[in-house]
Amino acid sequence: MPVIPMILVNGSNGIGTGWSSTIQSHDPREIIANIRRLIDKEEPEEMHPSFSASGWTGEIIPETGRKEGSYTIKGKILNVLATLLFLSQSCLSANGHRITRRQSSRR
């Protein structure tokens, strides 16, 4: 049975002895393709986080310049009434799962 690094599939967020780390979820197909490239002694392609497995359809934008290696992640908000917003694509945790799906009043 083939083995792939599940920490890249599921992501991780942790802290220990003063050091913290965050690894975003990635598409398993991209991981497998890059492992095959490494086995064939080729350079791997750059991978970006992917949350599509959880049904999330927001936008992931890679940063450039001083912020290279980080991402802006945008969800979706539906303006139901003048004073009511519905968060249809709410915030994500570090491993790509939805934290909440709730209604919020505009202030």
N, CA and C atoms as a LAMMPS dump frame, in Angstrom:
ITEM: TIMESTEP
0
ITEM: NUMBER OF ATOMS
321
ITEM: BOX BOUNDS ff ff ff
-5.0000000000000000e+02 5.0000000000000000e+02
-5.0000000000000000e+02 5.0000000000000000e+02
-5.0000000000000000e+02 5.0000000000000000e+02
ITEM: ATOMS id mol type element x y z
1 1 1 N 0.843 -1.171 0
2 1 2 C 0 0 0
3 1 3 C 0.899 1.249 0
4 2 1 N 0.664 2.178 -0.907
5 2 2 C 1.457 3.406 -0.955
6 2 3 C 1.218 4.258 0.293
7 3 1 N 2.249 4.977 0.691
8 3 2 C 2.17 5.836 1.874
9 3 3 C 2.47 7.263 1.451
10 4 1 N 1.63 8.19 1.889
11 4 2 C 1.902 9.611 1.643
12 4 3 C 1.951 10.321 2.992
13 5 1 N 2.633 11.458 3.084
14 5 2 C 2.725 12.18 4.359
15 5 3 C 1.38 12.795 4.744
16 6 1 N 0.679 12.159 5.668
17 6 2 C -0.664 12.582 6.057
18 6 3 C -0.68 13.957 6.725
19 7 1 N 0.437 14.388 7.272
20 7 2 C 0.466 15.719 7.874
21 7 3 C 0.242 16.798 6.804
22 8 1 N 0.642 16.521 5.561
23 8 2 C 0.377 17.462 4.472
24 8 3 C -1.068 17.377 4.005
25 9 1 N -1.685 16.207 4.119
26 9 2 C -3.081 16.035 3.717
27 9 3 C -4.009 16.699 4.737
28 10 1 N -3.804 16.392 6.016
29 10 2 C -4.692 16.878 7.073
30 10 3 C -4.29 18.226 7.649
31 11 1 N -3.025 18.579 7.546
32 11 2 C -2.543 19.809 8.158
33 11 3 C -2.3 19.617 9.644
34 12 1 N -1.709 20.636 10.266
35 12 2 C -1.387 20.549 11.682
36 12 3 C -1.202 21.951 12.238
37 13 1 N -1.453 22.083 13.522
38 13 2 C -1.241 23.35 14.215
39 13 3 C -0.798 22.989 15.62
40 14 1 N 0.378 23.435 16.03
41 14 2 C 0.838 23.055 17.354
42 14 3 C 1.907 23.976 17.898
43 15 1 N 2.192 23.783 19.174
44 15 2 C 3.239 24.551 19.844
45 15 3 C 3.918 23.624 20.839
46 16 1 N 5.213 23.779 20.937
47 16 2 C 5.955 22.978 21.9
48 16 3 C 7.282 23.634 22.218
49 17 1 N 7.596 23.759 23.478
50 17 2 C 8.849 24.333 23.954
51 17 3 C 9.165 25.676 23.304
52 18 1 N 8.145 26.517 23.186
53 18 2 C 8.361 27.865 22.678
54 18 3 C 8.333 28.007 21.165
55 19 1 N 8.191 26.939 20.43
56 19 2 C 8.154 26.993 18.975
57 19 3 C 6.766 26.59 18.501
58 20 1 N 6.231 27.339 17.562
59 20 2 C 4.916 26.976 17.026
60 20 3 C 5.042 26.635 15.548
61 21 1 N 4.093 25.849 15.074
62 21 2 C 4.093 25.505 13.652
63 21 3 C 2.658 25.408 13.156
64 22 1 N 2.476 25.767 11.901
65 22 2 C 1.189 25.632 11.237
66 22 3 C 1.447 25.056 9.852
67 23 1 N 0.807 23.926 9.566
68 23 2 C 0.906 23.3 8.25
69 23 3 C -0.514 23.219 7.713
70 24 1 N -0.763 23.868 6.583
71 24 2 C -2.099 23.867 5.983
72 24 3 C -2.359 22.546 5.262
73 25 1 N -3.626 22.226 5.055
74 25 2 C -4.02 21.035 4.294
75 25 3 C -3.658 21.219 2.822
76 26 1 N -3.274 20.129 2.166
77 26 2 C -2.934 20.153 0.745
78 26 3 C -3.708 19.067 0.013
79 27 1 N -3.842 19.229 -1.28
80 27 2 C -4.541 18.269 -2.13
81 27 3 C -3.7 16.99 -2.24
82 28 1 N -4.254 15.836 -1.863
83 28 2 C -3.492 14.582 -1.94
84 28 3 C -2.952 14.282 -3.338
85 29 1 N -3.679 14.681 -4.384
86 29 2 C -3.189 14.425 -5.747
87 29 3 C -1.912 15.214 -6.035
88 30 1 N -1.833 16.449 -5.535
89 30 2 C -0.613 17.243 -5.713
90 30 3 C 0.541 16.633 -4.932
91 31 1 N 0.258 16.141 -3.73
92 31 2 C 1.297 15.512 -2.905
93 31 3 C 1.853 14.284 -3.622
94 32 1 N 0.96 13.428 -4.121
95 32 2 C 1.382 12.205 -4.812
96 32 3 C 2.186 12.548 -6.067
97 33 1 N 1.731 13.546 -6.823
98 33 2 C 2.463 13.943 -8.041
99 33 3 C 3.874 14.412 -7.693
100 34 1 N 4.018 15.166 -6.597
101 34 2 C 5.349 15.637 -6.211
102 34 3 C 6.224 14.508 -5.671
103 35 1 N 5.633 13.545 -4.985
104 35 2 C 6.411 12.389 -4.529
105 35 3 C 6.939 11.615 -5.736
106 36 1 N 6.106 11.463 -6.753
107 36 2 C 6.56 10.775 -7.98
108 36 3 C 7.696 11.543 -8.647
109 37 1 N 7.594 12.876 -8.645
110 37 2 C 8.674 13.687 -9.22
111 37 3 C 9.985 13.467 -8.445
112 38 1 N 9.884 13.456 -7.12
113 38 2 C 11.088 13.244 -6.312
114 38 3 C 11.687 11.861 -6.551
115 39 1 N 10.853 10.837 -6.679
116 39 2 C 11.33 9.483 -6.956
117 39 3 C 12.044 9.447 -8.303
118 40 1 N 11.519 10.207 -9.277
119 40 2 C 12.133 10.273 -10.602
120 40 3 C 13.289 11.259 -10.668
121 41 1 N 13.721 11.767 -9.503
122 41 2 C 14.841 12.716 -9.384
123 41 3 C 14.57 14.031 -10.112
124 42 1 N 13.283 14.447 -10.12
125 42 2 C 12.883 15.729 -10.702
126 42 3 C 12.588 16.715 -9.578
127 43 1 N 12.555 17.994 -9.925
128 43 2 C 12.218 19.027 -8.952
129 43 3 C 10.709 19.007 -8.687
130 44 1 N 10.291 19.074 -7.415
131 44 2 C 8.851 19.122 -7.131
132 44 3 C 8.27 20.483 -7.499
133 45 1 N 6.978 20.5 -7.816
134 45 2 C 6.289 21.756 -8.087
135 45 3 C 5.824 22.369 -6.774
136 46 1 N 5.684 23.681 -6.761
137 46 2 C 5.216 24.367 -5.563
138 46 3 C 3.765 23.965 -5.279
139 47 1 N 3.465 23.72 -4.018
140 47 2 C 2.112 23.349 -3.622
141 47 3 C 1.523 24.464 -2.769
142 48 1 N 0.228 24.661 -2.907
143 48 2 C -0.486 25.662 -2.127
144 48 3 C -1.573 24.961 -1.323
145 49 1 N -2.009 25.561 -0.211
146 49 2 C -3.065 24.932 0.587
147 49 3 C -4.311 24.652 -0.241
148 50 1 N -5.045 23.63 0.167
149 50 2 C -6.287 23.271 -0.505
150 50 3 C -7.297 22.847 0.554
151 51 1 N -8.474 23.464 0.533
152 51 2 C -9.523 23.123 1.483
153 51 3 C -10.754 22.574 0.761
154 52 1 N -10.625 22.212 -0.503
155 52 2 C -11.776 21.773 -1.295
156 52 3 C -12.377 20.464 -0.788
157 53 1 N -11.603 19.622 -0.118
158 53 2 C -12.127 18.353 0.391
159 53 3 C -13.204 18.575 1.445
160 54 1 N -13.145 19.712 2.147
161 54 2 C -14.147 19.997 3.184
162 54 3 C -15.356 20.715 2.6
163 55 1 N -15.388 20.92 1.28
164 55 2 C -16.51 21.599 0.643
165 55 3 C -16.381 23.113 0.627
166 56 1 N -15.26 23.613 1.081
167 56 2 C -15.034 25.051 1.137
168 56 3 C -14.735 25.577 -0.265
169 57 1 N -15.38 26.686 -0.643
170 57 2 C -15.204 27.216 -2.006
171 57 3 C -14.689 28.646 -2.011
172 58 1 N -14.08 29.082 -0.919
173 58 2 C -13.529 30.436 -0.859
174 58 3 C -12.303 30.578 -1.751
175 59 1 N -11.524 31.618 -1.503
176 59 2 C -10.38 31.943 -2.356
177 59 3 C -9.093 31.928 -1.534
178 60 1 N -8.033 31.337 -2.088
179 60 2 C -6.717 31.297 -1.454
180 60 3 C -5.76 32.062 -2.355
181 61 1 N -5.16 33.137 -1.828
182 61 2 C -4.298 33.998 -2.62
183 61 3 C -2.878 33.961 -2.052
184 62 1 N -1.896 33.438 -2.813
185 62 2 C -0.512 33.439 -2.329
186 62 3 C 0.021 34.869 -2.219
187 63 1 N 0.729 35.154 -1.134
188 63 2 C 1.343 36.467 -0.938
189 63 3 C 2.687 36.51 -1.647
190 64 1 N 3.143 37.711 -1.947
191 64 2 C 4.443 37.903 -2.587
192 64 3 C 5.26 38.897 -1.763
193 65 1 N 6.494 39.093 -2.165
194 65 2 C 7.356 40.059 -1.484
195 65 3 C 7.735 39.594 -0.093
196 66 1 N 7.642 40.507 0.882
197 66 2 C 8.035 40.174 2.26
198 66 3 C 7.16 39.094 2.876
199 67 1 N 5.928 38.955 2.389
200 67 2 C 5 37.969 2.944
201 67 3 C 4.988 36.659 2.156
202 68 1 N 5.961 36.471 1.257
203 68 2 C 5.988 35.25 0.456
204 68 3 C 6.014 34.024 1.36
205 69 1 N 5.243 33.018 1.013
206 69 2 C 5.122 31.825 1.834
207 69 3 C 3.883 31.856 2.719
208 70 1 N 3.167 32.99 2.723
209 70 2 C 1.911 33.072 3.471
210 70 3 C 0.771 33.323 2.478
211 71 1 N -0.462 33.258 2.969
212 71 2 C -1.625 33.321 2.101
213 71 3 C -2.702 34.213 2.696
214 72 1 N -3.464 34.857 1.834
215 72 2 C -4.695 35.522 2.227
216 72 3 C -5.815 34.556 1.875
217 73 1 N -6.663 34.26 2.854
218 73 2 C -7.742 33.305 2.655
219 73 3 C -9.061 34.033 2.833
220 74 1 N -9.892 34.014 1.785
221 74 2 C -11.156 34.74 1.794
222 74 3 C -12.332 33.775 1.763
223 75 1 N -13.307 34.019 2.651
224 75 2 C -14.542 33.242 2.676
225 75 3 C -15.632 34.014 1.945
226 76 1 N -16.888 33.66 2.206
227 76 2 C -18.008 34.314 1.527
228 76 3 C -19.04 34.76 2.556
229 77 1 N -19.544 35.978 2.362
230 77 2 C -20.574 36.547 3.229
231 77 3 C -21.748 36.954 2.359
232 78 1 N -22.945 36.57 2.763
233 78 2 C -24.161 36.919 2.045
234 78 3 C -24.885 38.006 2.826
235 79 1 N -25.17 39.124 2.18
236 79 2 C -25.891 40.222 2.812
237 79 3 C -27.386 39.927 2.721
238 80 1 N -27.973 39.408 3.813
239 80 2 C -29.369 38.993 3.828
240 80 3 C -30.29 40.2 3.927
241 81 1 N -30.057 41.048 4.903
242 81 2 C -30.81 42.283 5.107
243 81 3 C -29.812 43.411 5.327
244 82 1 N -30.3 44.623 5.468
245 82 2 C -29.402 45.758 5.679
246 82 3 C -28.587 45.594 6.961
247 83 1 N -29.123 44.882 7.949
248 83 2 C -28.427 44.725 9.23
249 83 3 C -28.068 43.287 9.559
250 84 1 N -28.188 42.355 8.591
251 84 2 C -27.927 40.948 8.871
252 84 3 C -27.026 40.349 7.801
253 85 1 N -25.953 39.711 8.238
254 85 2 C -25.033 39.018 7.34
255 85 3 C -25.077 37.529 7.633
256 86 1 N -24.969 36.709 6.598
257 86 2 C -24.878 35.262 6.763
258 86 3 C -23.513 34.817 6.265
259 87 1 N -22.717 34.202 7.141
260 87 2 C -21.392 33.717 6.763
261 87 3 C -21.545 32.331 6.162
262 88 1 N -21.637 32.258 4.839
263 88 2 C -21.838 30.967 4.179
264 88 3 C -20.532 30.193 4.043
265 89 1 N -19.425 30.876 4.026
266 89 2 C -18.102 30.246 3.992
267 89 3 C -17.288 30.921 5.085
268 90 1 N -17.362 30.388 6.29
269 90 2 C -16.745 31.043 7.432
270 90 3 C -15.271 30.713 7.538
271 91 1 N -14.656 31.201 8.592
272 91 2 C -13.222 31.043 8.823
273 91 3 C -12.827 29.575 8.872
274 92 1 N -11.576 29.339 8.538
275 92 2 C -11.028 27.993 8.574
276 92 3 C -10.016 27.895 9.693
277 93 1 N -9.91 26.732 10.291
278 93 2 C -8.833 26.507 11.242
279 93 3 C -7.58 26.175 10.45
280 94 1 N -6.472 25.959 11.13
281 94 2 C -5.203 25.71 10.447
282 94 3 C -5.228 24.449 9.605
283 95 1 N -6.071 23.478 9.956
284 95 2 C -6.078 22.244 9.175
285 95 3 C -7.202 22.191 8.147
286 96 1 N -7.859 23.329 7.902
287 96 2 C -8.794 23.4 6.793
288 96 3 C -10.231 23.065 7.113
289 97 1 N -10.568 22.801 8.344
290 97 2 C -11.946 22.499 8.691
291 97 3 C -12.67 23.767 9.105
292 98 1 N -13.954 23.83 8.82
293 98 2 C -14.747 24.979 9.226
294 98 3 C -14.81 25.061 10.741
295 99 1 N -14.619 26.246 11.284
296 99 2 C -14.749 26.444 12.721
297 99 3 C -16.215 26.651 13.064
298 100 1 N -16.878 27.548 12.357
299 100 2 C -18.28 27.835 12.648
300 100 3 C -19.029 28.124 11.359
301 101 1 N -20.305 28.019 11.439
302 101 2 C -21.21 28.464 10.386
303 101 3 C -22.332 29.146 11.147
304 102 1 N -22.351 30.469 11.119
305 102 2 C -23.277 31.187 11.972
306 102 3 C -23.792 32.437 11.298
307 103 1 N -24.824 33.03 11.882
308 103 2 C -25.337 34.313 11.435
309 103 3 C -24.78 35.384 12.351
310 104 1 N -24.517 36.55 11.796
311 104 2 C -23.919 37.633 12.564
312 104 3 C -24.589 38.943 12.213
313 105 1 N -24.831 39.792 13.182
314 105 2 C -25.417 41.109 12.942
315 105 3 C -24.315 42.115 12.654
316 106 1 N -24.571 42.993 11.718
317 106 2 C -23.615 44.037 11.373
318 106 3 C -23.724 45.152 12.427
319 107 1 N -22.594 45.71 12.854
320 107 2 C -22.603 46.795 13.855
321 107 3 C -22.142 48.079 13.251
